[in-house]
Amino acid sequence: MKKVLLPLILLFSLNSINSQENYKSLLIEYMTAQGQFETFNATIDQMGTMMGVTIKNEDREEFTNDVMGSLIELLVPVYQKHFTVEDLKDAIQMYKTPIGKKISEKTPIIAQETMQASMQWGMELSQKMQKYLE
C-alpha cells in the first residue's frame, strides 16, 4: 500500500507544481496583454522619484525582474481565487482584439491620471472631514 501511495502523492505534487507554473505563466501573459506591467513600471518610477532613488540602466532589468517576480508570486493566489485558467485564456484572447489592445494601451495612462485625481480627491476629502473632528 505504501509503495502505491507514495508515487501517487509524488505525482500529485508534481502535477500541482506544474499546474501552478502554468497558471503563473498565463497570469504573466494576461498581465502583459492587459498593460499592467507598464502601470507597475510607472509606479516604480514614481516611487523612485519620491524617494530620491535612481536605478542605473545596467541594474534596471535585474531590479525589475526581481520586484515583478515577487509581485507575481503574491498575485497568483489572489487571481486563482477569482479566475480559472480558462478565464485567463479568454481574457488574453480579448486583449488581442482591437478594443482589447486599446484598453491595454490606455490602462497605464488612465492609471497614472487616476492616481493623480485620487490624490487630489483624498486631499479634498480630508479637508471636508476636518469639519467633523471634535
Backbone as JSON Lines, residues from 0, in Angstrom:
{"i":0,"aa":"M","n":[0.82,-1.19,0.0],"ca":[0.0,0.0,0.0],"c":[0.86,1.25,0.0]}
{"i":1,"aa":"K","n":[1.92,1.25,0.86],"ca":[2.81,2.41,0.93],"c":[3.53,2.61,-0.4]}
{"i":2,"aa":"K","n":[3.85,1.51,-1.09],"ca":[4.55,1.6,-2.36],"c":[3.68,2.26,-3.43]}
{"i":3,"aa":"V","n":[2.4,2.13,-3.34],"ca":[1.47,2.73,-4.3],"c":[1.14,4.17,-3.89]}
{"i":4,"aa":"L","n":[0.99,4.4,-2.63],"ca":[0.58,5.71,-2.13],"c":[1.66,6.77,-2.33]}
{"i":5,"aa":"L","n":[2.9,6.43,-2.07],"ca":[3.99,7.39,-2.2],"c":[4.13,7.91,-3.64]}
{"i":6,"aa":"P","n":[4.15,7.05,-4.66],"ca":[4.23,7.56,-6.03],"c":[3.02,8.42,-6.41]}
{"i":7,"aa":"L","n":[1.85,8.06,-5.91],"ca":[0.66,8.86,-6.19],"c":[0.77,10.24,-5.57]}
{"i":8,"aa":"I","n":[1.27,10.32,-4.36],"ca":[1.45,11.62,-3.7],"c":[2.49,12.44,-4.46]}
{"i":9,"aa":"L","n":[3.58,11.79,-4.85],"ca":[4.62,12.48,-5.62],"c":[4.08,12.97,-6.95]}
{"i":10,"aa":"L","n":[3.32,12.13,-7.64],"ca":[2.72,12.51,-8.92],"c":[1.76,13.69,-8.74]}
{"i":11,"aa":"F","n":[0.95,13.64,-7.71],"ca":[0.02,14.74,-7.43],"c":[0.78,16.03,-7.13]}
{"i":12,"aa":"S","n":[1.86,15.92,-6.37],"ca":[2.67,17.09,-6.04],"c":[3.29,17.69,-7.29]}
{"i":13,"aa":"L","n":[3.83,16.85,-8.16],"ca":[4.43,17.33,-9.41],"c":[3.39,17.97,-10.31]}
{"i":14,"aa":"N","n":[2.21,17.37,-10.39],"ca":[1.13,17.95,-11.19],"c":[0.7,19.29,-10.62]}
{"i":15,"aa":"S","n":[0.66,19.39,-9.31],"ca":[0.28,20.64,-8.66],"c":[1.3,21.73,-8.94]}
{"i":16,"aa":"I","n":[2.59,21.39,-8.86],"ca":[3.65,22.35,-9.16],"c":[3.57,22.77,-10.62]}
{"i":17,"aa":"N","n":[3.39,21.81,-11.52],"ca":[3.29,22.11,-12.95],"c":[2.07,22.98,-13.22]}
{"i":18,"aa":"S","n":[0.97,22.68,-12.55],"ca":[-0.25,23.46,-12.71],"c":[-0.04,24.89,-12.21]}
{"i":19,"aa":"Q","n":[0.66,25.03,-11.11],"ca":[0.97,26.35,-10.53],"c":[1.82,27.16,-11.5]}
{"i":20,"aa":"E","n":[2.83,26.53,-12.08],"ca":[3.71,27.21,-13.04],"c":[2.93,27.58,-14.3]}
{"i":21,"aa":"N","n":[2.03,26.71,-14.74],"ca":[1.2,27.0,-15.9],"c":[0.31,28.21,-15.61]}
{"i":22,"aa":"Y","n":[-0.28,28.24,-14.43],"ca":[-1.14,29.36,-14.06],"c":[-0.31,30.65,-14.0]}
{"i":23,"aa":"K","n":[0.87,30.56,-13.42],"ca":[1.74,31.72,-13.31],"c":[2.09,32.26,-14.7]}
{"i":24,"aa":"S","n":[2.41,31.37,-15.62],"ca":[2.73,31.78,-16.99],"c":[1.55,32.46,-17.66]}
{"i":25,"aa":"L","n":[0.37,31.89,-17.46],"ca":[-0.84,32.5,-18.02],"c":[-1.12,33.86,-17.39]}
{"i":26,"aa":"L","n":[-0.89,33.97,-16.1],"ca":[-1.11,35.24,-15.42],"c":[-0.16,36.31,-15.96]}
{"i":27,"aa":"I","n":[1.09,35.94,-16.17],"ca":[2.06,36.88,-16.74],"c":[1.62,37.3,-18.14]}
{"i":28,"aa":"E","n":[1.17,36.35,-18.94],"ca":[0.7,36.67,-20.29],"c":[-0.52,37.59,-20.23]}
{"i":29,"aa":"Y","n":[-1.44,37.3,-19.31],"ca":[-2.63,38.12,-19.13],"c":[-2.25,39.55,-18.71]}
{"i":30,"aa":"M","n":[-1.37,39.65,-17.71],"ca":[-0.98,40.97,-17.21],"c":[-0.22,41.76,-18.28]}
{"i":31,"aa":"T","n":[0.57,41.07,-19.08],"ca":[1.28,41.72,-20.18],"c":[0.28,42.23,-21.21]}
{"i":32,"aa":"A","n":[-0.66,41.37,-21.58],"ca":[-1.68,41.75,-22.57],"c":[-2.53,42.91,-22.06]}
{"i":33,"aa":"Q","n":[-2.77,42.92,-20.77],"ca":[-3.62,43.95,-20.16],"c":[-2.9,45.28,-19.98]}
{"i":34,"aa":"G","n":[-1.58,45.28,-20.03],"ca":[-0.82,46.51,-19.86],"c":[-0.46,46.8,-18.41]}
{"i":35,"aa":"Q","n":[-0.63,45.82,-17.54],"ca":[-0.36,46.06,-16.13],"c":[1.11,46.28,-15.83]}
{"i":36,"aa":"F","n":[1.99,45.66,-16.58],"ca":[3.42,45.82,-16.28],"c":[3.88,47.26,-16.56]}
{"i":37,"aa":"E","n":[3.31,47.89,-17.57],"ca":[3.63,49.3,-17.82],"c":[3.17,50.15,-16.65]}
{"i":38,"aa":"T","n":[2.01,49.82,-16.11],"ca":[1.49,50.55,-14.94],"c":[2.4,50.34,-13.74]}
{"i":39,"aa":"F","n":[2.83,49.1,-13.51],"ca":[3.73,48.81,-12.39],"c":[5.06,49.52,-12.57]}
{"i":40,"aa":"N","n":[5.57,49.54,-13.8],"ca":[6.84,50.24,-14.05],"c":[6.71,51.73,-13.79]}
{"i":41,"aa":"A","n":[5.58,52.31,-14.16],"ca":[5.35,53.74,-13.88],"c":[5.3,53.96,-12.37]}
{"i":42,"aa":"T","n":[4.69,53.05,-11.63],"ca":[4.62,53.15,-10.18],"c":[6.02,53.08,-9.57]}
{"i":43,"aa":"I","n":[6.83,52.17,-10.08],"ca":[8.21,52.04,-9.59],"c":[8.97,53.34,-9.84]}
{"i":44,"aa":"D","n":[8.8,53.89,-11.04],"ca":[9.47,55.16,-11.37],"c":[9.02,56.28,-10.44]}
{"i":45,"aa":"Q","n":[7.71,56.36,-10.18],"ca":[7.19,57.4,-9.29],"c":[7.73,57.23,-7.87]}
{"i":46,"aa":"M","n":[7.76,55.99,-7.39],"ca":[8.28,55.75,-6.05],"c":[9.75,56.12,-5.97]}
{"i":47,"aa":"G","n":[10.5,55.76,-7.01],"ca":[11.91,56.1,-7.05],"c":[12.12,57.6,-7.0]}
{"i":48,"aa":"T","n":[11.31,58.33,-7.75],"ca":[11.4,59.79,-7.75],"c":[11.07,60.35,-6.38]}
{"i":49,"aa":"M","n":[10.0,59.86,-5.76],"ca":[9.61,60.34,-4.44],"c":[10.67,60.04,-3.39]}
{"i":50,"aa":"M","n":[11.35,58.91,-3.54],"ca":[12.35,58.51,-2.56],"c":[13.76,59.03,-2.9]}
{"i":51,"aa":"G","n":[13.88,59.65,-4.07],"ca":[15.18,60.13,-4.49],"c":[16.12,59.03,-4.92]}
{"i":52,"aa":"V","n":[15.56,57.92,-5.41],"ca":[16.35,56.76,-5.82],"c":[16.44,56.73,-7.35]}
{"i":53,"aa":"T","n":[17.66,56.56,-7.83],"ca":[17.87,56.4,-9.27],"c":[18.51,55.03,-9.49]}
{"i":54,"aa":"I","n":[17.86,54.23,-10.3],"ca":[18.39,52.9,-10.61],"c":[19.14,52.99,-11.93]}
{"i":55,"aa":"K","n":[20.4,52.63,-11.91],"ca":[21.23,52.69,-13.11],"c":[20.65,51.78,-14.19]}
{"i":56,"aa":"N","n":[20.81,52.17,-15.44],"ca":[20.29,51.39,-16.56],"c":[20.78,49.95,-16.53]}
{"i":57,"aa":"E","n":[22.04,49.74,-16.17],"ca":[22.58,48.38,-16.16],"c":[21.98,47.54,-15.03]}
{"i":58,"aa":"D","n":[21.42,48.16,-14.0],"ca":[20.78,47.44,-12.89],"c":[19.26,47.34,-13.07]}
{"i":59,"aa":"R","n":[18.73,48.1,-13.99],"ca":[17.27,48.22,-14.13],"c":[16.59,46.88,-14.42]}
{"i":60,"aa":"E","n":[17.13,46.12,-15.37],"ca":[16.49,44.85,-15.75],"c":[16.46,43.87,-14.58]}
{"i":61,"aa":"E","n":[17.59,43.73,-13.9],"ca":[17.65,42.81,-12.75],"c":[16.69,43.25,-11.65]}
{"i":62,"aa":"F","n":[16.68,44.55,-11.35],"ca":[15.78,45.07,-10.33],"c":[14.32,44.82,-10.71]}
{"i":63,"aa":"T","n":[13.98,45.15,-11.94],"ca":[12.6,44.98,-12.4],"c":[12.19,43.52,-12.35]}
{"i":64,"aa":"N","n":[13.04,42.62,-12.83],"ca":[12.72,41.19,-12.79],"c":[12.52,40.71,-11.36]}
{"i":65,"aa":"D","n":[13.34,41.22,-10.45],"ca":[13.23,40.82,-9.05],"c":[11.9,41.28,-8.45]}
{"i":66,"aa":"V","n":[11.6,42.57,-8.59],"ca":[10.37,43.07,-7.95],"c":[9.11,42.55,-8.63]}
{"i":67,"aa":"M","n":[9.15,42.4,-9.96],"ca":[7.99,41.86,-10.66],"c":[7.8,40.39,-10.34]}
{"i":68,"aa":"G","n":[8.91,39.67,-10.2],"ca":[8.81,38.25,-9.83],"c":[8.16,38.07,-8.47]}
{"i":69,"aa":"S","n":[8.56,38.9,-7.52],"ca":[7.96,38.78,-6.19],"c":[6.49,39.21,-6.22]}
{"i":70,"aa":"L","n":[6.17,40.19,-7.06],"ca":[4.77,40.61,-7.18],"c":[3.92,39.49,-7.77]}
{"i":71,"aa":"I","n":[4.42,38.84,-8.79],"ca":[3.68,37.72,-9.41],"c":[3.43,36.63,-8.39]}
{"i":72,"aa":"E","n":[4.44,36.3,-7.59],"ca":[4.27,35.27,-6.55],"c":[3.14,35.65,-5.59]}
{"i":73,"aa":"L","n":[3.03,36.92,-5.26],"ca":[1.96,37.38,-4.36],"c":[0.6,37.37,-5.04]}
{"i":74,"aa":"L","n":[0.58,37.64,-6.35],"ca":[-0.68,37.78,-7.06],"c":[-1.29,36.46,-7.52]}
{"i":75,"aa":"V","n":[-0.47,35.44,-7.74],"ca":[-1.01,34.16,-8.24],"c":[-2.15,33.65,-7.36]}
{"i":76,"aa":"P","n":[-1.97,33.53,-6.04],"ca":[-3.1,33.01,-5.24],"c":[-4.33,33.93,-5.26]}
{"i":77,"aa":"V","n":[-4.11,35.22,-5.38],"ca":[-5.24,36.16,-5.45],"c":[-6.04,35.91,-6.72]}
{"i":78,"aa":"Y","n":[-5.35,35.86,-7.85],"ca":[-6.04,35.64,-9.12],"c":[-6.67,34.26,-9.18]}
{"i":79,"aa":"Q","n":[-6.01,33.25,-8.59],"ca":[-6.56,31.89,-8.61],"c":[-7.9,31.81,-7.88]}
{"i":80,"aa":"K","n":[-8.11,32.68,-6.9],"ca":[-9.39,32.69,-6.18],"c":[-10.52,33.19,-7.08]}
{"i":81,"aa":"H","n":[-10.18,33.97,-8.1],"ca":[-11.21,34.65,-8.87],"c":[-11.29,34.24,-10.34]}
{"i":82,"aa":"F","n":[-10.17,33.75,-10.91],"ca":[-10.15,33.41,-12.33],"c":[-9.58,32.02,-12.54]}
{"i":83,"aa":"T","n":[-10.27,31.25,-13.36],"ca":[-9.77,29.93,-13.75],"c":[-8.75,30.1,-14.87]}
{"i":84,"aa":"V","n":[-8.1,29.0,-15.22],"ca":[-7.18,29.0,-16.35],"c":[-7.92,29.43,-17.61]}
{"i":85,"aa":"E","n":[-9.13,28.9,-17.79],"ca":[-9.93,29.25,-18.97],"c":[-10.3,30.73,-18.97]}
{"i":86,"aa":"D","n":[-10.6,31.29,-17.81],"ca":[-10.89,32.73,-17.73],"c":[-9.7,33.55,-18.24]}
{"i":87,"aa":"L","n":[-8.51,33.19,-17.77],"ca":[-7.31,33.92,-18.21],"c":[-7.1,33.77,-19.71]}
{"i":88,"aa":"K","n":[-7.28,32.56,-20.22],"ca":[-7.11,32.34,-21.67],"c":[-8.11,33.18,-22.46]}
{"i":89,"aa":"D","n":[-9.35,33.22,-22.01],"ca":[-10.37,34.03,-22.69],"c":[-10.03,35.52,-22.64]}
{"i":90,"aa":"A","n":[-9.56,35.98,-21.49],"ca":[-9.19,37.39,-21.34],"c":[-8.01,37.73,-22.24]}
{"i":91,"aa":"I","n":[-7.04,36.84,-22.33],"ca":[-5.89,37.07,-23.2],"c":[-6.36,37.21,-24.65]}
{"i":92,"aa":"Q","n":[-7.28,36.35,-25.05],"ca":[-7.83,36.44,-26.41],"c":[-8.55,37.77,-26.62]}
{"i":93,"aa":"M","n":[-9.28,38.23,-25.6],"ca":[-9.98,39.51,-25.71],"c":[-8.99,40.65,-25.91]}
{"i":94,"aa":"Y","n":[-7.86,40.6,-25.2],"ca":[-6.86,41.66,-25.32],"c":[-6.15,41.65,-26.66]}
{"i":95,"aa":"K","n":[-6.36,40.62,-27.45],"ca":[-5.79,40.57,-28.81],"c":[-6.73,41.22,-29.83]}
{"i":96,"aa":"T","n":[-7.94,41.57,-29.41],"ca":[-8.89,42.24,-30.3],"c":[-8.56,43.73,-30.35]}
{"i":97,"aa":"P","n":[-9.1,44.46,-31.31],"ca":[-8.82,45.91,-31.38],"c":[-9.18,46.66,-30.09]}
{"i":98,"aa":"I","n":[-10.34,46.4,-29.52],"ca":[-10.72,47.12,-28.29],"c":[-9.86,46.65,-27.13]}
{"i":99,"aa":"G","n":[-9.5,45.39,-27.1],"ca":[-8.62,44.88,-26.06],"c":[-7.26,45.54,-26.11]}
{"i":100,"aa":"K","n":[-6.73,45.7,-27.33],"ca":[-5.44,46.37,-27.5],"c":[-5.53,47.83,-27.05]}
{"i":101,"aa":"K","n":[-6.66,48.48,-27.35],"ca":[-6.83,49.87,-26.94],"c":[-6.9,49.97,-25.42]}
{"i":102,"aa":"I","n":[-7.63,49.07,-24.79],"ca":[-7.71,49.05,-23.33],"c":[-6.32,48.86,-22.74]}
{"i":103,"aa":"S","n":[-5.57,47.91,-23.3],"ca":[-4.22,47.63,-22.83],"c":[-3.33,48.86,-22.98]}
{"i":104,"aa":"E","n":[-3.43,49.52,-24.1],"ca":[-2.61,50.7,-24.37],"c":[-2.96,51.85,-23.45]}
{"i":105,"aa":"K","n":[-4.23,52.03,-23.15],"ca":[-4.68,53.17,-22.37],"c":[-4.63,52.94,-20.86]}
{"i":106,"aa":"T","n":[-4.61,51.7,-20.43],"ca":[-4.65,51.38,-19.0],"c":[-3.55,52.07,-18.19]}
{"i":107,"aa":"P","n":[-2.28,52.0,-18.63],"ca":[-1.24,52.68,-17.83],"c":[-1.44,54.19,-17.75]}
{"i":108,"aa":"I","n":[-1.89,54.78,-18.84],"ca":[-2.13,56.23,-18.87],"c":[-3.27,56.58,-17.92]}
{"i":109,"aa":"I","n":[-4.35,55.81,-18.02],"ca":[-5.51,56.04,-17.16],"c":[-5.14,55.82,-15.69]}
{"i":110,"aa":"A","n":[-4.34,54.8,-15.42],"ca":[-3.93,54.53,-14.03],"c":[-3.14,55.7,-13.46]}
{"i":111,"aa":"Q","n":[-2.24,56.25,-14.26],"ca":[-1.44,57.39,-13.79],"c":[-2.33,58.6,-13.54]}
{"i":112,"aa":"E","n":[-3.23,58.88,-14.47],"ca":[-4.13,60.02,-14.31],"c":[-5.1,59.8,-13.15]}
{"i":113,"aa":"T","n":[-5.53,58.56,-12.97],"ca":[-6.43,58.22,-11.87],"c":[-5.72,58.41,-10.53]}
{"i":114,"aa":"M","n":[-4.45,58.03,-10.48],"ca":[-3.68,58.19,-9.24],"c":[-3.61,59.67,-8.86]}
{"i":115,"aa":"Q","n":[-3.36,60.52,-9.82],"ca":[-3.27,61.96,-9.56],"c":[-4.63,62.5,-9.11]}
{"i":116,"aa":"A","n":[-5.7,62.08,-9.81],"ca":[-7.04,62.53,-9.45],"c":[-7.42,62.02,-8.06]}
{"i":117,"aa":"S","n":[-7.05,60.78,-7.74],"ca":[-7.36,60.2,-6.43],"c":[-6.64,60.94,-5.31]}
{"i":118,"aa":"M","n":[-5.4,61.35,-5.57],"ca":[-4.67,62.11,-4.56],"c":[-5.35,63.45,-4.3]}
{"i":119,"aa":"Q","n":[-5.78,64.1,-5.37],"ca":[-6.5,65.38,-5.22],"c":[-7.8,65.16,-4.45]}
{"i":120,"aa":"W","n":[-8.52,64.12,-4.81],"ca":[-9.78,63.81,-4.14],"c":[-9.55,63.51,-2.67]}
{"i":121,"aa":"G","n":[-8.46,62.78,-2.38],"ca":[-8.13,62.45,-0.99],"c":[-7.85,63.69,-0.16]}
{"i":122,"aa":"M","n":[-7.17,64.67,-0.75],"ca":[-6.9,65.91,-0.02],"c":[-8.21,66.67,0.23]}
{"i":123,"aa":"E","n":[-9.08,66.71,-0.77],"ca":[-10.38,67.38,-0.61],"c":[-11.21,66.68,0.45]}
{"i":124,"aa":"L","n":[-11.2,65.36,0.43],"ca":[-11.94,64.57,1.41],"c":[-11.43,64.85,2.81]}
{"i":125,"aa":"S","n":[-10.12,64.9,2.95],"ca":[-9.52,65.18,4.25],"c":[-9.96,66.55,4.76]}
{"i":126,"aa":"Q","n":[-9.97,67.54,3.89],"ca":[-10.39,68.88,4.29],"c":[-11.86,68.89,4.73]}
{"i":127,"aa":"K","n":[-12.69,68.18,3.99],"ca":[-14.12,68.15,4.32],"c":[-14.36,67.41,5.64]}
{"i":128,"aa":"M","n":[-13.55,66.38,5.9],"ca":[-13.72,65.62,7.13],"c":[-13.26,66.41,8.35]}
{"i":129,"aa":"Q","n":[-12.37,67.35,8.13],"ca":[-11.87,68.19,9.23],"c":[-13.04,68.85,9.96]}
{"i":130,"aa":"K","n":[-14.09,69.18,9.23],"ca":[-15.26,69.85,9.82],"c":[-15.9,69.0,10.92]}
{"i":131,"aa":"Y","n":[-15.74,67.69,10.81],"ca":[-16.41,66.78,11.72],"c":[-15.54,66.33,12.89]}
{"i":132,"aa":"L","n":[-14.33,66.83,12.94],"ca":[-13.47,66.5,14.09],"c":[-14.0,67.19,15.33]}
{"i":133,"aa":"E","n":[-13.98,66.52,16.41],"ca":[-14.48,67.14,17.65],"c":[-13.35,67.6,18.51]}
